[in-house]
């Protein structure tokens, strides 16, 4: 289940929208050109599955999306807690890379969550949309869209990434501090889990 929260760009004091209904989320994001859909979940795929396992499990969906969008490169990115003493530093660096507001001039940002979760923040039309994605969710952010991504202080996810450009992820950072003014992944995730437990 995804969660969409929308605020004015001035700050999170006022909530414009908060919904976990997939149809409402897709309808809210479509006018800003953002693709949201849910793929069947392959329960037999481990959370930390390797690329070959992921590609084998989601081959039909990957082939369909490639045929529709003409992607040239598809890869799998995974980050999961481990006993490796270097993991905390690795996780912190990975989070920091995507946490500042940026755009992509030459490519869309398309991600499918095989496991785990993360939040894309879309800064468009005077609003900030926080799209909490988890297992089974696909989000496509059009090139030129101002956004940032937060995987939390203890990242745990595997995602399929789709690129039109062979160079992969290239971000153009705006220099804005807007990301620091909105609730981060850990805050939103904690509230979401409390709501689920109470439901």
RAWOQUI-V813630 format. One record per run of one state. SS is the DSSP state (h for helix, s for strand, l for the rest). FROM is the first residue (numbers start at 1). LEN is the number of residues. If there is no record, write none. Layout:
ss:SS from:FROM len:LEN
ss:SS from:FROM len:LEN
//
This chain:
ss:l from:1 len:2
ss:s from:3 len:6
ss:l from:9 len:6
ss:s from:15 len:5
ss:l from:20 len:2
ss:h from:22 len:9
ss:l from:31 len:4
ss:s from:35 len:4
ss:l from:39 len:12
ss:h from:51 len:7
ss:l from:58 len:1
ss:h from:59 len:11
ss:l from:70 len:3
ss:s from:73 len:7
ss:l from:80 len:7
ss:h from:87 len:13
ss:l from:100 len:2
ss:s from:102 len:2
ss:l from:104 len:5
ss:s from:109 len:16
ss:l from:125 len:2
ss:s from:127 len:8
ss:l from:135 len:2
ss:s from:137 len:5
ss:l from:142 len:4
ss:s from:146 len:5
ss:l from:151 len:6
ss:s from:157 len:7
ss:l from:164 len:8
ss:s from:172 len:2
ss:l from:174 len:4
ss:h from:178 len:4
ss:l from:182 len:3
ss:h from:185 len:14
ss:l from:199 len:1
//
